[in-house]
Amino acid sequence: MLIPYELLEPETLDALLEDFVTRDGTDNGDDSSLQQRVAQVRRLLERKDILIVFHPDTGDTSLAHRHSVPAELLQAFLADQS
């Protein structure tokens, strides 16, 4: 299930983005500050280059590049956003 980032409370979205950018293996040698990395991911969300994915079977939430989301799910999500 894709979740529009606009539906999240600002504090919840910030926590999600901070969790994502601080996970093992996500810095790839990047020495940007936490705030810079969060801002970069936020811009990707705003452009819908990445999307928030909720996995109802596990209750987990993740971020996925739009190209890795099944086409029918992405089309339905984008249609709902317009």
PDB file with SEQRES, HELIX, SHEET and CRYST1 records, atoms N, CA, C and O in Angstrom:
SEQRES   1 A   82  MET LEU ILE PRO TYR GLU LEU LEU GLU PRO GLU THR LEU          
SEQRES   2 A   82  ASP ALA LEU LEU GLU ASP PHE VAL THR ARG ASP GLY THR          
SEQRES   3 A   82  ASP ASN GLY ASP ASP SER SER LEU GLN GLN ARG VAL ALA          
SEQRES   4 A   82  GLN VAL ARG ARG LEU LEU GLU ARG LYS ASP ILE LEU ILE          
SEQRES   5 A   82  VAL PHE HIS PRO ASP THR GLY ASP THR SER LEU ALA HIS          
SEQRES   6 A   82  ARG HIS SER VAL PRO ALA GLU LEU LEU GLN ALA PHE LEU          
SEQRES   7 A   82  ALA ASP GLN SER                                              
HELIX    1 AA1 TYR A    5  LEU A    7  5                                   3    
HELIX    2 AA2 PRO A   10  VAL A   21  1                                  12    
HELIX    3 AA3 LEU A   34  GLU A   46  1                                  13    
HELIX    4 AA4 ARG A   66  SER A   68  5                                   3    
HELIX    5 AA5 ALA A   71  GLN A   81  1                                  11    
SHEET    1 AA1 3 LEU A   2  ILE A   3  0                                        
SHEET    2 AA1 3 ILE A  50  HIS A  55 -1                                        
SHEET    3 AA1 3 ASP A  60  HIS A  65 -1                                        
CRYST1    1.000    1.000    1.000  90.00  90.00  90.00 P 1           1          
ATOM      1  N   MET A   1       0.846  -1.163   0.000  1.00  0.00           N  
ATOM      2  CA  MET A   1       0.000   0.000   0.000  1.00  0.00           C  
ATOM      3  C   MET A   1       0.898   1.236   0.000  1.00  0.00           C  
ATOM      4  O   MET A   1       1.812   1.346   0.817  1.00  0.00           O  
ATOM      5  N   LEU A   2       0.634   2.164  -0.920  1.00  0.00           N  
ATOM      6  CA  LEU A   2       1.399   3.404  -0.995  1.00  0.00           C  
ATOM      7  C   LEU A   2       0.690   4.484  -0.176  1.00  0.00           C  
ATOM      8  O   LEU A   2      -0.529   4.639  -0.247  1.00  0.00           O  
ATOM      9  N   ILE A   3       1.474   5.218   0.594  1.00  0.00           N  
ATOM     10  CA  ILE A   3       0.932   6.234   1.485  1.00  0.00           C  
ATOM     11  C   ILE A   3       1.410   7.612   1.020  1.00  0.00           C  
ATOM     12  O   ILE A   3       2.617   7.839   0.941  1.00  0.00           O  
ATOM     13  N   PRO A   4       0.504   8.531   0.712  1.00  0.00           N  
ATOM     14  CA  PRO A   4       0.938   9.893   0.379  1.00  0.00           C  
ATOM     15  C   PRO A   4       1.626  10.533   1.586  1.00  0.00           C  
ATOM     16  O   PRO A   4       1.079  10.523   2.688  1.00  0.00           O  
ATOM     17  N   TYR A   5       2.795  11.077   1.386  1.00  0.00           N  
ATOM     18  CA  TYR A   5       3.540  11.656   2.501  1.00  0.00           C  
ATOM     19  C   TYR A   5       2.775  12.807   3.144  1.00  0.00           C  
ATOM     20  O   TYR A   5       2.972  13.097   4.324  1.00  0.00           O  
ATOM     21  N   GLU A   6       1.906  13.463   2.383  1.00  0.00           N  
ATOM     22  CA  GLU A   6       1.142  14.594   2.909  1.00  0.00           C  
ATOM     23  C   GLU A   6       0.151  14.181   3.994  1.00  0.00           C  
ATOM     24  O   GLU A   6      -0.298  15.020   4.775  1.00  0.00           O  
ATOM     25  N   LEU A   7      -0.194  12.895   4.046  1.00  0.00           N  
ATOM     26  CA  LEU A   7      -1.138  12.424   5.057  1.00  0.00           C  
ATOM     27  C   LEU A   7      -0.491  12.213   6.422  1.00  0.00           C  
ATOM     28  O   LEU A   7      -1.185  12.086   7.430  1.00  0.00           O  
ATOM     29  N   LEU A   8       0.840  12.177   6.452  1.00  0.00           N  
ATOM     30  CA  LEU A   8       1.533  11.959   7.716  1.00  0.00           C  
ATOM     31  C   LEU A   8       1.697  13.267   8.473  1.00  0.00           C  
ATOM     32  O   LEU A   8       1.887  14.330   7.883  1.00  0.00           O  
ATOM     33  N   GLU A   9       1.620  13.164   9.789  1.00  0.00           N  
ATOM     34  CA  GLU A   9       1.921  14.313  10.629  1.00  0.00           C  
ATOM     35  C   GLU A   9       3.379  14.698  10.375  1.00  0.00           C  
ATOM     36  O   GLU A   9       4.209  13.816  10.154  1.00  0.00           O  
ATOM     37  N   PRO A  10       3.711  15.985  10.401  1.00  0.00           N  
ATOM     38  CA  PRO A  10       5.092  16.399  10.134  1.00  0.00           C  
ATOM     39  C   PRO A  10       6.129  15.679  11.002  1.00  0.00           C  
ATOM     40  O   PRO A  10       7.198  15.314  10.513  1.00  0.00           O  
ATOM     41  N   GLU A  11       5.822  15.477  12.273  1.00  0.00           N  
ATOM     42  CA  GLU A  11       6.766  14.803  13.173  1.00  0.00           C  
ATOM     43  C   GLU A  11       6.951  13.343  12.770  1.00  0.00           C  
ATOM     44  O   GLU A  11       8.056  12.808  12.860  1.00  0.00           O  
ATOM     45  N   THR A  12       5.883  12.704  12.330  1.00  0.00           N  
ATOM     46  CA  THR A  12       5.950  11.305  11.907  1.00  0.00           C  
ATOM     47  C   THR A  12       6.784  11.190  10.642  1.00  0.00           C  
ATOM     48  O   THR A  12       7.628  10.300  10.530  1.00  0.00           O  
ATOM     49  N   LEU A  13       6.552  12.083   9.690  1.00  0.00           N  
ATOM     50  CA  LEU A  13       7.327  12.066   8.456  1.00  0.00           C  
ATOM     51  C   LEU A  13       8.798  12.317   8.748  1.00  0.00           C  
ATOM     52  O   LEU A  13       9.662  11.632   8.200  1.00  0.00           O  
ATOM     53  N   ASP A  14       9.095  13.289   9.606  1.00  0.00           N  
ATOM     54  CA  ASP A  14      10.488  13.554   9.963  1.00  0.00           C  
ATOM     55  C   ASP A  14      11.142  12.316  10.570  1.00  0.00           C  
ATOM     56  O   ASP A  14      12.275  11.979  10.226  1.00  0.00           O  
ATOM     57  N   ALA A  15      10.438  11.642  11.467  1.00  0.00           N  
ATOM     58  CA  ALA A  15      10.989  10.439  12.096  1.00  0.00           C  
ATOM     59  C   ALA A  15      11.228   9.340  11.067  1.00  0.00           C  
ATOM     60  O   ALA A  15      12.247   8.651  11.120  1.00  0.00           O  
ATOM     61  N   LEU A  16      10.304   9.173  10.141  1.00  0.00           N  
ATOM     62  CA  LEU A  16      10.453   8.164   9.086  1.00  0.00           C  
ATOM     63  C   LEU A  16      11.681   8.469   8.227  1.00  0.00           C  
ATOM     64  O   LEU A  16      12.481   7.578   7.943  1.00  0.00           O  
ATOM     65  N   LEU A  17      11.826   9.729   7.815  1.00  0.00           N  
ATOM     66  CA  LEU A  17      12.950  10.112   6.969  1.00  0.00           C  
ATOM     67  C   LEU A  17      14.273   9.990   7.712  1.00  0.00           C  
ATOM     68  O   LEU A  17      15.261   9.524   7.144  1.00  0.00           O  
ATOM     69  N   GLU A  18      14.302  10.403   8.972  1.00  0.00           N  
ATOM     70  CA  GLU A  18      15.528  10.271   9.760  1.00  0.00           C  
ATOM     71  C   GLU A  18      15.908   8.817   9.937  1.00  0.00           C  
ATOM     72  O   GLU A  18      17.084   8.463   9.853  1.00  0.00           O  
ATOM     73  N   ASP A  19      14.914   7.969  10.185  1.00  0.00           N  
ATOM     74  CA  ASP A  19      15.183   6.540  10.319  1.00  0.00           C  
ATOM     75  C   ASP A  19      15.775   5.986   9.026  1.00  0.00           C  
ATOM     76  O   ASP A  19      16.727   5.206   9.053  1.00  0.00           O  
ATOM     77  N   PHE A  20      15.215   6.387   7.918  1.00  0.00           N  
ATOM     78  CA  PHE A  20      15.688   5.892   6.627  1.00  0.00           C  
ATOM     79  C   PHE A  20      17.128   6.321   6.352  1.00  0.00           C  
ATOM     80  O   PHE A  20      17.955   5.492   5.971  1.00  0.00           O  
ATOM     81  N   VAL A  21      17.436   7.590   6.537  1.00  0.00           N  
ATOM     82  CA  VAL A  21      18.779   8.071   6.172  1.00  0.00           C  
ATOM     83  C   VAL A  21      19.855   7.651   7.161  1.00  0.00           C  
ATOM     84  O   VAL A  21      21.043   7.792   6.869  1.00  0.00           O  
ATOM     85  N   THR A  22      19.469   7.143   8.318  1.00  0.00           N  
ATOM     86  CA  THR A  22      20.467   6.697   9.293  1.00  0.00           C  
ATOM     87  C   THR A  22      20.607   5.180   9.338  1.00  0.00           C  
ATOM     88  O   THR A  22      21.373   4.665  10.152  1.00  0.00           O  
ATOM     89  N   ARG A  23      19.902   4.464   8.504  1.00  0.00           N  
ATOM     90  CA  ARG A  23      20.032   3.007   8.474  1.00  0.00           C  
ATOM     91  C   ARG A  23      21.415   2.604   7.975  1.00  0.00           C  
ATOM     92  O   ARG A  23      22.039   3.314   7.187  1.00  0.00           O  
ATOM     93  N   ASP A  24      21.870   1.474   8.439  1.00  0.00           N  
ATOM     94  CA  ASP A  24      23.152   0.948   7.969  1.00  0.00           C  
ATOM     95  C   ASP A  24      23.140   0.821   6.460  1.00  0.00           C  
ATOM     96  O   ASP A  24      22.180   0.319   5.875  1.00  0.00           O  
ATOM     97  N   GLY A  25      24.210   1.280   5.835  1.00  0.00           N  
ATOM     98  CA  GLY A  25      24.360   1.140   4.402  1.00  0.00           C  
ATOM     99  C   GLY A  25      23.736   2.239   3.572  1.00  0.00           C  
ATOM    100  O   GLY A  25      23.785   2.178   2.344  1.00  0.00           O  
ATOM    101  N   THR A  26      23.144   3.252   4.210  1.00  0.00           N  
ATOM    102  CA  THR A  26      22.500   4.305   3.420  1.00  0.00           C  
ATOM    103  C   THR A  26      23.369   5.528   3.214  1.00  0.00           C  
ATOM    104  O   THR A  26      23.032   6.390   2.402  1.00  0.00           O  
ATOM    105  N   ASP A  27      24.490   5.627   3.935  1.00  0.00           N  
ATOM    106  CA  ASP A  27      25.294   6.839   3.764  1.00  0.00           C  
ATOM    107  C   ASP A  27      26.254   6.748   2.586  1.00  0.00           C  
ATOM    108  O   ASP A  27      26.615   7.774   2.010  1.00  0.00           O  
ATOM    109  N   ASN A  28      26.674   5.547   2.217  1.00  0.00           N  
ATOM    110  CA  ASN A  28      27.554   5.350   1.061  1.00  0.00           C  
ATOM    111  C   ASN A  28      28.715   6.337   1.031  1.00  0.00           C  
ATOM    112  O   ASN A  28      29.089   6.839  -0.029  1.00  0.00           O  
ATOM    113  N   GLY A  29      29.281   6.610   2.204  1.00  0.00           N  
ATOM    114  CA  GLY A  29      30.402   7.528   2.279  1.00  0.00           C  
ATOM    115  C   GLY A  29      30.006   8.989   2.233  1.00  0.00           C  
ATOM    116  O   GLY A  29      30.872   9.864   2.203  1.00  0.00           O  
ATOM    117  N   ASP A  30      28.711   9.267   2.225  1.00  0.00           N  
ATOM    118  CA  ASP A  30      28.206  10.645   2.186  1.00  0.00           C  
ATOM    119  C   ASP A  30      28.471  11.293   3.535  1.00  0.00           C  
ATOM    120  O   ASP A  30      28.080  10.754   4.570  1.00  0.00           O  
ATOM    121  N   ASP A  31      29.128  12.438   3.533  1.00  0.00           N  
ATOM    122  CA  ASP A  31      29.409  13.129   4.786  1.00  0.00           C  
ATOM    123  C   ASP A  31      28.485  14.319   5.011  1.00  0.00           C  
ATOM    124  O   ASP A  31      28.799  15.215   5.794  1.00  0.00           O  
ATOM    125  N   SER A  32      27.330  14.328   4.315  1.00  0.00           N  
ATOM    126  CA  SER A  32      26.329  15.382   4.518  1.00  0.00           C  
ATOM    127  C   SER A  32      25.751  15.252   5.921  1.00  0.00           C  
ATOM    128  O   SER A  32      25.768  14.175   6.516  1.00  0.00           O  
ATOM    129  N   SER A  33      25.243  16.355   6.433  1.00  0.00           N  
ATOM    130  CA  SER A  33      24.611  16.330   7.750  1.00  0.00           C  
ATOM    131  C   SER A  33      23.286  15.573   7.671  1.00  0.00           C  
ATOM    132  O   SER A  33      22.737  15.352   6.592  1.00  0.00           O  
ATOM    133  N   LEU A  34      22.798  15.191   8.826  1.00  0.00           N  
ATOM    134  CA  LEU A  34      21.505  14.509   8.910  1.00  0.00           C  
ATOM    135  C   LEU A  34      20.419  15.367   8.268  1.00  0.00           C  
ATOM    136  O   LEU A  34      19.592  14.861   7.510  1.00  0.00           O  
ATOM    137  N   GLN A  35      20.421  16.656   8.569  1.00  0.00           N  
ATOM    138  CA  GLN A  35      19.404  17.555   8.031  1.00  0.00           C  
ATOM    139  C   GLN A  35      19.483  17.631   6.505  1.00  0.00           C  
ATOM    140  O   GLN A  35      18.451  17.692   5.836  1.00  0.00           O  
ATOM    141  N   GLN A  36      20.681  17.629   5.957  1.00  0.00           N  
ATOM    142  CA  GLN A  36      20.833  17.675   4.501  1.00  0.00           C  
ATOM    143  C   GLN A  36      20.323  16.393   3.852  1.00  0.00           C  
ATOM    144  O   GLN A  36      19.669  16.438   2.811  1.00  0.00           O  
ATOM    145  N   ARG A  37      20.622  15.255   4.464  1.00  0.00           N  
ATOM    146  CA  ARG A  37      20.159  13.982   3.899  1.00  0.00           C  
ATOM    147  C   ARG A  37      18.643  13.862   3.987  1.00  0.00           C  
ATOM    148  O   ARG A  37      18.003  13.376   3.055  1.00  0.00           O  
ATOM    149  N   VAL A  38      18.065  14.304   5.108  1.00  0.00           N  
ATOM    150  CA  VAL A  38      16.604  14.278   5.248  1.00  0.00           C  
ATOM    151  C   VAL A  38      15.974  15.193   4.205  1.00  0.00           C  
ATOM    152  O   VAL A  38      14.979  14.821   3.583  1.00  0.00           O  
ATOM    153  N   ALA A  39      16.532  16.375   4.004  1.00  0.00           N  
ATOM    154  CA  ALA A  39      15.995  17.317   3.019  1.00  0.00           C  
ATOM    155  C   ALA A  39      16.064  16.738   1.613  1.00  0.00           C  
ATOM    156  O   ALA A  39      15.144  16.927   0.817  1.00  0.00           O  
ATOM    157  N   GLN A  40      17.141  16.041   1.306  1.00  0.00           N  
ATOM    158  CA  GLN A  40      17.281  15.427  -0.018  1.00  0.00           C  
ATOM    159  C   GLN A  40      16.210  14.359  -0.236  1.00  0.00           C  
ATOM    160  O   GLN A  40      15.603  14.303  -1.305  1.00  0.00           O  
ATOM    161  N   VAL A  41      15.975  13.519   0.758  1.00  0.00           N  
ATOM    162  CA  VAL A  41      14.956  12.478   0.632  1.00  0.00           C  
ATOM    163  C   VAL A  41      13.567  13.106   0.569  1.00  0.00           C  
ATOM    164  O   VAL A  41      12.703  12.627  -0.165  1.00  0.00           O  
ATOM    165  N   ARG A  42      13.349  14.166   1.328  1.00  0.00           N  
ATOM    166  CA  ARG A  42      12.053  14.864   1.289  1.00  0.00           C  
ATOM    167  C   ARG A  42      11.780  15.398  -0.125  1.00  0.00           C  
ATOM    168  O   ARG A  42      10.655  15.302  -0.616  1.00  0.00           O  
ATOM    169  N   ARG A  43      12.803  15.960  -0.777  1.00  0.00           N  
ATOM    170  CA  ARG A  43      12.622  16.454  -2.152  1.00  0.00           C  
ATOM    171  C   ARG A  43      12.268  15.306  -3.095  1.00  0.00           C  
ATOM    172  O   ARG A  43      11.445  15.475  -3.995  1.00  0.00           O  
ATOM    173  N   LEU A  44      12.878  14.153  -2.896  1.00  0.00           N  
ATOM    174  CA  LEU A  44      12.544  12.988  -3.723  1.00  0.00           C  
ATOM    175  C   LEU A  44      11.090  12.564  -3.512  1.00  0.00           C  
ATOM    176  O   LEU A  44      10.409  12.177  -4.461  1.00  0.00           O  
ATOM    177  N   LEU A  45      10.619  12.639  -2.271  1.00  0.00           N  
ATOM    178  CA  LEU A  45       9.207  12.339  -1.982  1.00  0.00           C  
ATOM    179  C   LEU A  45       8.292  13.354  -2.664  1.00  0.00           C  
ATOM    180  O   LEU A  45       7.286  12.983  -3.269  1.00  0.00           O  
ATOM    181  N   GLU A  46       8.640  14.617  -2.565  1.00  0.00           N  
ATOM    182  CA  GLU A  46       7.809  15.669  -3.154  1.00  0.00           C  
ATOM    183  C   GLU A  46       7.704  15.511  -4.664  1.00  0.00           C  
ATOM    184  O   GLU A  46       6.659  15.802  -5.246  1.00  0.00           O  
ATOM    185  N   ARG A  47       8.771  15.053  -5.300  1.00  0.00           N  
ATOM    186  CA  ARG A  47       8.757  14.833  -6.750  1.00  0.00           C  
ATOM    187  C   ARG A  47       8.182  13.464  -7.121  1.00  0.00           C  
ATOM    188  O   ARG A  47       8.039  13.131  -8.298  1.00  0.00           O  
ATOM    189  N   LYS A  48       7.857  12.685  -6.095  1.00  0.00           N  
ATOM    190  CA  LYS A  48       7.327  11.324  -6.265  1.00  0.00           C  
ATOM    191  C   LYS A  48       8.328  10.399  -6.968  1.00  0.00           C  
ATOM    192  O   LYS A  48       7.947   9.455  -7.661  1.00  0.00           O  
ATOM    193  N   ASP A  49       9.617  10.697  -6.770  1.00  0.00           N  
ATOM    194  CA  ASP A  49      10.660   9.797  -7.255  1.00  0.00           C  
ATOM    195  C   ASP A  49      10.781   8.596  -6.326  1.00  0.00           C  
ATOM    196  O   ASP A  49      11.104   7.490  -6.758  1.00  0.00           O  
ATOM    197  N   ILE A  50      10.515   8.835  -5.029  1.00  0.00           N  
ATOM    198  CA  ILE A  50      10.416   7.740  -4.075  1.00  0.00           C  
ATOM    199  C   ILE A  50       9.049   7.838  -3.410  1.00  0.00           C  
ATOM    200  O   ILE A  50       8.440   8.907  -3.362  1.00  0.00           O  
ATOM    201  N   LEU A  51       8.581   6.708  -2.901  1.00  0.00           N  
ATOM    202  CA  LEU A  51       7.243   6.630  -2.321  1.00  0.00           C  
ATOM    203  C   LEU A  51       7.299   5.909  -0.987  1.00  0.00           C  
ATOM    204  O   LEU A  51       8.190   5.095  -0.743  1.00  0.00           O  
ATOM    205  N   ILE A  52       6.347   6.216  -0.133  1.00  0.00           N  
ATOM    206  CA  ILE A  52       6.232   5.532   1.152  1.00  0.00           C  
ATOM    207  C   ILE A  52       5.374   4.288   0.938  1.00  0.00           C  
ATOM    208  O   ILE A  52       4.259   4.362   0.421  1.00  0.00           O  
ATOM    209  N   VAL A  53       5.918   3.147   1.347  1.00  0.00           N  
ATOM    210  CA  VAL A  53       5.221   1.874   1.201  1.00  0.00           C  
ATOM    211  C   VAL A  53       4.916   1.340   2.596  1.00  0.00           C  
ATOM    212  O   VAL A  53       5.816   1.183   3.421  1.00  0.00           O  
ATOM    213  N   PHE A  54       3.636   1.061   2.851  1.00  0.00           N  
ATOM    214  CA  PHE A  54       3.219   0.425   4.099  1.00  0.00           C  
ATOM    215  C   PHE A  54       2.923  -1.031   3.793  1.00  0.00           C  
ATOM    216  O   PHE A  54       2.190  -1.348   2.856  1.00  0.00           O  
ATOM    217  N   HIS A  55       3.506  -1.914   4.598  1.00  0.00           N  
ATOM    218  CA  HIS A  55       3.314  -3.350   4.433  1.00  0.00           C  
ATOM    219  C   HIS A  55       2.349  -3.826   5.524  1.00  0.00           C  
ATOM    220  O   HIS A  55       2.768  -4.078   6.654  1.00  0.00           O  
ATOM    221  N   PRO A  56       1.040  -3.953   5.185  1.00  0.00           N  
ATOM    222  CA  PRO A  56       0.048  -4.264   6.218  1.00  0.00           C  
ATOM    223  C   PRO A  56       0.270  -5.611   6.899  1.00  0.00           C  
ATOM    224  O   PRO A  56      -0.116  -5.785   8.055  1.00  0.00           O  
ATOM    225  N   ASP A  57       0.885  -6.566   6.204  1.00  0.00           N  
ATOM    226  CA  ASP A  57       1.100  -7.876   6.814  1.00  0.00           C  
ATOM    227  C   ASP A  57       2.127  -7.829   7.939  1.00  0.00           C  
ATOM    228  O   ASP A  57       2.047  -8.627   8.873  1.00  0.00           O  
ATOM    229  N   THR A  58       3.091  -6.910   7.870  1.00  0.00           N  
ATOM    230  CA  THR A  58       4.121  -6.818   8.908  1.00  0.00           C  
ATOM    231  C   THR A  58       4.009  -5.547   9.738  1.00  0.00           C  
ATOM    232  O   THR A  58       4.571  -5.470  10.831  1.00  0.00           O  
ATOM    233  N   GLY A  59       3.282  -4.539   9.225  1.00  0.00           N  
ATOM    234  CA  GLY A  59       3.189  -3.258   9.905  1.00  0.00           C  
ATOM    235  C   GLY A  59       4.401  -2.377   9.659  1.00  0.00           C  
ATOM    236  O   GLY A  59       4.523  -1.309  10.258  1.00  0.00           O  
ATOM    237  N   ASP A  60       5.300  -2.816   8.782  1.00  0.00           N  
ATOM    238  CA  ASP A  60       6.509  -2.050   8.477  1.00  0.00           C  
ATOM    239  C   ASP A  60       6.219  -0.982   7.432  1.00  0.00           C  
ATOM    240  O   ASP A  60       5.297  -1.103   6.626  1.00  0.00           O  
ATOM    241  N   THR A  61       7.026   0.055   7.471  1.00  0.00           N  
ATOM    242  CA  THR A  61       6.966   1.116   6.487  1.00  0.00           C  
ATOM    243  C   THR A  61       8.349   1.266   5.878  1.00  0.00           C  
ATOM    244  O   THR A  61       9.356   1.211   6.583  1.00  0.00           O  
ATOM    245  N   SER A  62       8.392   1.454   4.569  1.00  0.00           N  
ATOM    246  CA  SER A  62       9.673   1.633   3.898  1.00  0.00           C  
ATOM    247  C   SER A  62       9.527   2.678   2.803  1.00  0.00           C  
ATOM    248  O   SER A  62       8.425   3.133   2.495  1.00  0.00           O  
ATOM    249  N   LEU A  63      10.649   3.044   2.228  1.00  0.00           N  
ATOM    250  CA  LEU A  63      10.666   3.946   1.082  1.00  0.00           C  
ATOM    251  C   LEU A  63      11.120   3.140  -0.122  1.00  0.00           C  
ATOM    252  O   LEU A  63      12.022   2.309  -0.019  1.00  0.00           O  
ATOM    253  N   ALA A  64      10.491   3.388  -1.263  1.00  0.00           N  
ATOM    254  CA  ALA A  64      10.847   2.653  -2.477  1.00  0.00           C  
ATOM    255  C   ALA A  64      10.923   3.615  -3.650  1.00  0.00           C  
ATOM    256  O   ALA A  64      10.135   4.554  -3.753  1.00  0.00           O  
ATOM    257  N   HIS A  65      11.873   3.370  -4.521  1.00  0.00           N  
ATOM    258  CA  HIS A  65      11.960   4.150  -5.750  1.00  0.00           C  
ATOM    259  C   HIS A  65      10.746   3.804  -6.595  1.00  0.00           C  
ATOM    260  O   HIS A  65      10.331   2.646  -6.638  1.00  0.00           O  
ATOM    261  N   ARG A  66      10.183   4.776  -7.255  1.00  0.00           N  
ATOM    262  CA  ARG A  66       8.953   4.566  -8.035  1.00  0.00           C  
ATOM    263  C   ARG A  66       9.116   3.467  -9.078  1.00  0.00           C  
ATOM    264  O   ARG A  66       8.139   2.801  -9.420  1.00  0.00           O  
ATOM    265  N   HIS A  67      10.333   3.261  -9.595  1.00  0.00           N  
ATOM    266  CA  HIS A  67      10.558   2.230 -10.610  1.00  0.00           C  
ATOM    267  C   HIS A  67      10.489   0.818 -10.041  1.00  0.00           C  
ATOM    268  O   HIS A  67      10.364  -0.150 -10.792  1.00  0.00           O  
ATOM    269  N   SER A  68      10.569   0.694  -8.709  1.00  0.00           N  
ATOM    270  CA  SER A  68      10.485  -0.631  -8.101  1.00  0.00           C  
ATOM    271  C   SER A  68       9.071  -0.972  -7.617  1.00  0.00           C  
ATOM    272  O   SER A  68       8.832  -2.064  -7.102  1.00  0.00           O  
ATOM    273  N   VAL A  69       8.140  -0.028  -7.788  1.00  0.00           N  
ATOM    274  CA  VAL A  69       6.744  -0.247  -7.391  1.00  0.00           C  
ATOM    275  C   VAL A  69       6.000  -0.853  -8.578  1.00  0.00           C  
ATOM    276  O   VAL A  69       6.140  -0.374  -9.703  1.00  0.00           O  
ATOM    277  N   PRO A  70       5.205  -1.909  -8.337  1.00  0.00           N  
ATOM    278  CA  PRO A  70       4.435  -2.495  -9.447  1.00  0.00           C  
ATOM    279  C   PRO A  70       3.610  -1.435 -10.180  1.00  0.00           C  
ATOM    280  O   PRO A  70       3.004  -0.561  -9.559  1.00  0.00           O  
ATOM    281  N   ALA A  71       3.602  -1.528 -11.503  1.00  0.00           N  
ATOM    282  CA  ALA A  71       2.985  -0.512 -12.360  1.00  0.00           C  
ATOM    283  C   ALA A  71       1.525  -0.245 -11.995  1.00  0.00           C  
ATOM    284  O   ALA A  71       1.111   0.913 -11.933  1.00  0.00           O  
ATOM    285  N   GLU A  72       0.746  -1.284 -11.754  1.00  0.00           N  
ATOM    286  CA  GLU A  72      -0.675  -1.070 -11.454  1.00  0.00           C  
ATOM    287  C   GLU A  72      -0.864  -0.338 -10.135  1.00  0.00           C  
ATOM    288  O   GLU A  72      -1.771   0.486 -10.010  1.00  0.00           O  
ATOM    289  N   LEU A  73      -0.020  -0.627  -9.152  1.00  0.00           N  
ATOM    290  CA  LEU A  73      -0.093   0.057  -7.866  1.00  0.00           C  
ATOM    291  C   LEU A  73       0.311   1.522  -8.022  1.00  0.00           C  
ATOM    292  O   LEU A  73      -0.331   2.405  -7.454  1.00  0.00           O  
ATOM    293  N   LEU A  74       1.357   1.779  -8.778  1.00  0.00           N  
ATOM    294  CA  LEU A  74       1.830   3.138  -9.021  1.00  0.00           C  
ATOM    295  C   LEU A  74       0.790   3.951  -9.797  1.00  0.00           C  
ATOM    296  O   LEU A  74       0.535   5.107  -9.459  1.00  0.00           O  
ATOM    297  N   GLN A  75       0.202   3.371 -10.807  1.00  0.00           N  
ATOM    298  CA  GLN A  75      -0.800   4.083 -11.610  1.00  0.00           C  
ATOM    299  C   GLN A  75      -2.002   4.479 -10.761  1.00  0.00           C  
ATOM    300  O   GLN A  75      -2.497   5.601 -10.866  1.00  0.00           O  
ATOM    301  N   ALA A  76      -2.473   3.560  -9.920  1.00  0.00           N  
ATOM    302  CA  ALA A  76      -3.609   3.850  -9.065  1.00  0.00           C  
ATOM    303  C   ALA A  76      -3.261   4.969  -8.068  1.00  0.00           C  
ATOM    304  O   ALA A  76      -4.071   5.860  -7.813  1.00  0.00           O  
ATOM    305  N   PHE A  77      -2.060   4.904  -7.519  1.00  0.00           N  
ATOM    306  CA  PHE A  77      -1.618   5.914  -6.562  1.00  0.00           C  
ATOM    307  C   PHE A  77      -1.534   7.285  -7.214  1.00  0.00           C  
ATOM    308  O   PHE A  77      -2.040   8.266  -6.671  1.00  0.00           O  
ATOM    309  N   LEU A  78      -0.900   7.354  -8.371  1.00  0.00           N  
ATOM    310  CA  LEU A  78      -0.744   8.638  -9.056  1.00  0.00           C  
ATOM    311  C   LEU A  78      -2.086   9.198  -9.514  1.00  0.00           C  
ATOM    312  O   LEU A  78      -2.280  10.413  -9.505  1.00  0.00           O  
ATOM    313  N   ALA A  79      -3.014   8.329  -9.914  1.00  0.00           N  
ATOM    314  CA  ALA A  79      -4.347   8.787 -10.303  1.00  0.00           C  
ATOM    315  C   ALA A  79      -5.083   9.397  -9.106  1.00  0.00           C  
ATOM    316  O   ALA A  79      -5.802  10.386  -9.247  1.00  0.00           O  
ATOM    317  N   ASP A  80      -4.894   8.798  -7.930  1.00  0.00           N  
ATOM    318  CA  ASP A  80      -5.525   9.329  -6.718  1.00  0.00           C  
ATOM    319  C   ASP A  80      -4.917  10.665  -6.309  1.00  0.00           C  
ATOM    320  O   ASP A  80      -5.583  11.470  -5.658  1.00  0.00           O  
ATOM    321  N   GLN A  81      -3.664  10.913  -6.681  1.00  0.00           N  
ATOM    322  CA  GLN A  81      -2.948  12.133  -6.303  1.00  0.00           C  
ATOM    323  C   GLN A  81      -3.306  13.321  -7.182  1.00  0.00           C  
ATOM    324  O   GLN A  81      -3.061  14.467  -6.803  1.00  0.00           O  
ATOM    325  N   SER A  82      -3.888  13.061  -8.361  1.00  0.00           N  
ATOM    326  CA  SER A  82      -4.174  14.186  -9.257  1.00  0.00           C  
ATOM    327  C   SER A  82      -5.570  14.733  -9.084  1.00  0.00           C  
ATOM    328  O   SER A  82      -5.951  15.681  -9.771  1.00  0.00           O  
TER     329      SER A  82                                                      
END                                                                             
